[in-house]
Amino acid sequence: MSEMRGVVKGMDCANCVAKVKKNIMNLPGIEDVKINLVSTKLIVEYKEEETSEKDIIKAIRRSGYGFDSSYERKSFFNLKYNKNLVFFILSAIFLIIALCFDYLRIDHFHPLFYLPIIIIGGIPIYLKAFASIRAKTIDIDILMVIAVIGAMIIGFWEEAGEIIVLFTLAELLEAFSMDKARESIRALMDLTPPTATRLLKGRKHEDVPLEDLVVGDRVSIKPGGRVPIDGKVDWGKTTVDQSPITGESLPVHKDVGDQVFSGSINLDGYIIIRVTSMPEESTVARIRKLIEEAEQQKSKREQFIQKFAKYYTPTMVGIALFVFLIPGVIINFINSANLVNPIFNLGLLQDSIYYGVNSVFNLAILQESLYYSIIILVISCPCALVLSTPITVVTAITRASKRGVLIKGGKYLEAISDIKTIAMDKTGTLSTGKLKVYKVEALEGFSEKDIIEIAYSLESHSEHKIAESIIELGKKENVRLLGFKDVKIIPGMGIQGTRKKQTFYIGNEALIDDVVGLEYCDIDCEESESIVSYVLADKKVIAHIHMSDELRSETKDSIQELKKLGVKEIIMLTGDNKEVATKIAAELDISFEAELLPEQKMQYIQKLKDNNQSVVMIGDGINDAPALTLADVGVAMGAAGTAIAIETADIVLSSDNLFSIPYLFKLSKDTKRTIQINIAISLFIKFVFFSLVFLSVTFQSLADFFGNSLLWLSVLVGDMGASLLVILNAMLVGRKNYPKKYELPKK
């Protein structure tokens, strides 16, 4: 199986996508075709023995569009690249000259002067219409060709020229707006430089393409340079702006051993990093792939609109034909032929048919009805309706990605707005996931400083999470690192070491039971909300060190924000004991389920779904993977650089900022509201023009008021105006000022 990738040039609506896809699928050996309207990216899977890339490119060109295998950005105003702009400029110049001649009533001016406008300006339309006919589909290009031909038949040369110029302008404006929407995706592709400075033995440097790097290579990054690839700091220290990846507004300090992400900016220090992942597996590459895949995931509303548009256009052609036939042909035929008289008289019937047929082919009689049917063809363009959803969704997804919120598809963004139940993991989600010492109880005459020195020195031999918190306390208090002999790690219990002929231990209650030989129970140290490490000197307990997993500073406020946004129930699912869960749930005013294994979290999510509850699961993306997968929407917290989180969750939060959750809900509601407004705008404008057509047919006074202006107004407002309003409104999604507390907290 072979794969072909590239971009299709010239697409600006869902009909374009359908046409290209249909022509490619008609080729032999085609397994799958994916085309995205916004990015214009094309992925074709095909059997090389049955078809070739040349055949696929020919099929695209037969559809009236171009193909480019590179993703290099080309300016919309590049006349060599954008031929449609050339045709528009030429036709617009001819139209201005013709209108001036007509207005000044210059002698010998002939309506045929509009013909070059119709021929030159209409070339892109005619080519796409011809491709649509070959593909046996009815789309807006065919409707415009019929409208132009009809206008010329009834002698409306000026209107025919205006239709061409205005419709071409509308197509260009739509294409320009789509191009602006694609910029955020292109910006993501430009986050990493194309080359990196690799260090060789002997202090030599060489600039190499990113694809030449392998895991383990050392890469140097100067102050002000972008980090080209994921890695860990091997030498030096610096401050890094990683806002393009995580959305964090404040720079982050990086020291030896710290992770840096591709696309980050090295602000003030010279560093050397050691590559930890291949270029195609880097954080930026994964995010870019995620966004590209997200564009393929259509929301339910978008799928409905596209299905609706599929039947909408042929229906409009039928209505236009009805408007032409009923008033223009049948009624005139009946009136002229006088068929209301008894028709059983054969001679009278023959005369009636003769006069009726003559009246039918009288262009003066047909002119008015054909004029109104042409207007219906023009305003039936579904572009604004079809664009109402994808532009809004993609704008929201790309804006969210700049804040470190990676949404895998429009259907997940849409689903969030209606969900009233959230299930949240505790450790790493509601809490920091990091233990912190908050109390040291010294006993048996030892000082607090003595205990910290002993504990710090013993735990420096361990990499356990509890050890990390005690080591952090030792560094903070700047205590001595004591020397211990015969240091031994006791699995599942703790650590022991000898100093000055005395054996010291640090560990849990199981250690006390093993060393002292009895169950240790001291009411003074029993705090159900904490983890306690015990320090022993020989067989005496000399200290209790209390640690706890702290809630994030923004947890409480973010929970309150979610409730304000309409979330009815927030449930904490945790593996911690019931006492710890009770305390945290009471503090946050949420419900909870405690002492759950990963599979039990999944079972609880299933229970909620069985009760017809749509649920969002928020977790760390690893232990919570089963529950994230089962939930209607799975959200992974703090997952920058974590491949498993990106693969498992539907939405990935690159940063650890819990305020990203209410931001996500608010963005989802804004997106839904914008889509609804866009659909309403497009349908309302079309309804107004349909009403004007039928009222003009009914009331002569209204027809006299509009004269011949209703046709070009329908192109200017009904087609181009509606599309522009929808696009501009869609581009505003995510630009609104969200509360300042939604920003990342200062460190």
Summary of the structure (lengths in Angstrom):
residues: 747
radius of gyration: 35.4
end to end distance: 50.5
largest distance: 135.3
contacts: 2538
relative contact order: 0.09
helix: 52%
strand: 18%
